[in-house]
Amino acid sequence: MLRKPGVFNGYIASSPTLGWCPDVLEKEMSGFFRGLKRKIYLFIIYGDKDPLLVTRFVDVFGGQLLRKQKALGLDWPVFAVREVENTTHIPPTSLLEGLSFIFR
């Protein structure tokens, strides 16, 4: 999504390990909006019992995305973050919920 934002219109990130390399992610986020030519959808879903590399950085990533979005006055990408209670890595409803969000 970050490297070639024009490839798909919708993305589902199930338990993304955003904390694996946050510096690289932040660098790639800096040019993200310049590459967007159309509206895209991003659905992030994770379990509350996921590893810290997921749970701690989902809010950071979402916050960065929102700040950059607002600074540029954009209404896209359309994205949602969902935490599933009592679930570990890659919630079983990830695909269904993600597709439902993208194709609502």
C-alpha positions as CSV (number, residue, x, y, z in Angstrom):
1,M,0.0,0.0,0.0
2,L,2.7,2.5,0.9
3,R,5.1,1.7,-1.9
4,K,2.6,1.4,-4.8
5,P,-0.6,3.1,-3.6
6,G,-2.2,2.8,-7.0
7,V,-2.3,-1.0,-7.3
8,F,-5.4,-1.7,-5.2
9,N,-8.4,0.4,-4.0
10,G,-8.8,-1.5,-0.7
11,Y,-6.4,-3.0,1.8
12,I,-6.9,-5.3,4.8
13,A,-4.2,-5.4,7.4
14,S,-4.8,-8.2,9.9
15,S,-2.6,-8.0,13.0
16,P,0.0,-5.9,11.2
17,T,3.4,-5.8,12.9
18,L,3.7,-2.1,12.6
19,G,6.3,-2.0,15.4
20,W,8.7,-4.3,13.6
21,C,10.5,-1.3,12.0
22,P,8.7,1.9,12.9
23,D,11.4,4.2,11.5
24,V,11.1,2.7,8.0
25,L,7.3,2.8,8.2
26,E,7.4,6.5,9.2
27,K,9.7,7.3,6.3
28,E,7.4,5.5,3.8
29,M,4.4,7.3,5.3
30,S,6.0,10.7,4.5
31,G,5.5,10.2,0.8
32,F,2.3,8.2,1.0
33,F,-0.2,11.0,0.1
34,R,1.9,12.3,-2.8
35,G,1.4,8.9,-4.5
36,L,-2.4,8.7,-4.0
37,K,-4.4,9.5,-7.1
38,R,-7.8,8.1,-6.0
39,K,-9.7,7.1,-2.9
40,I,-8.5,4.0,-1.2
41,Y,-9.8,2.0,1.8
42,L,-7.7,0.6,4.6
43,F,-9.1,-1.7,7.3
44,I,-6.8,-2.6,10.2
45,I,-8.0,-5.4,12.6
46,Y,-6.1,-7.0,15.4
47,G,-6.7,-9.0,18.6
48,D,-6.4,-7.5,22.1
49,K,-4.0,-10.3,22.9
50,D,-1.7,-9.7,19.9
51,P,2.0,-9.1,20.6
52,L,3.1,-5.5,21.5
53,L,4.7,-5.1,18.1
54,V,1.1,-4.9,16.9
55,T,-1.0,-3.5,19.7
56,R,1.3,-0.6,20.7
57,F,1.9,0.7,17.2
58,V,-1.6,0.5,15.6
59,D,-2.7,3.7,17.4
60,V,0.6,5.4,16.4
61,F,0.1,4.5,12.8
62,G,-3.5,5.5,12.7
63,G,-2.7,8.8,14.4
64,Q,0.1,9.5,11.9
65,L,-2.3,8.8,9.0
66,L,-5.0,11.1,10.5
67,R,-2.6,14.0,11.1
68,K,-1.1,13.8,7.6
69,Q,-4.6,13.5,6.2
70,K,-6.0,16.5,8.1
71,A,-2.9,18.6,7.3
72,L,-3.5,18.1,3.6
73,G,-7.3,18.5,3.9
74,L,-8.1,15.1,2.4
75,D,-11.0,12.8,3.1
76,W,-9.1,9.7,2.0
77,P,-7.8,7.2,2.6
78,V,-11.0,5.9,4.3
79,F,-9.8,3.8,7.1
80,A,-11.0,2.0,10.2
81,V,-9.2,0.2,13.1
82,R,-10.9,-2.6,14.9
83,E,-9.6,-4.4,18.0
84,V,-11.2,-7.8,18.7
85,E,-11.6,-8.7,22.3
86,N,-10.2,-12.0,23.7
87,T,-8.4,-12.8,20.5
88,T,-4.8,-13.4,19.6
89,H,-2.9,-12.8,16.4
90,I,-4.9,-12.6,13.2
91,P,-8.5,-12.6,14.3
92,P,-10.6,-15.2,12.4
93,T,-13.1,-12.6,11.3
94,S,-10.4,-10.4,9.6
95,L,-11.3,-11.2,6.0
96,L,-15.0,-11.0,6.4
97,E,-14.9,-7.7,8.3
98,G,-12.3,-6.2,6.0
99,L,-14.3,-7.0,2.9
100,S,-17.5,-5.8,4.5
101,F,-15.8,-2.5,5.2
102,I,-14.3,-2.0,1.8
103,F,-17.4,-3.1,-0.1
104,R,-20.1,-1.7,2.2
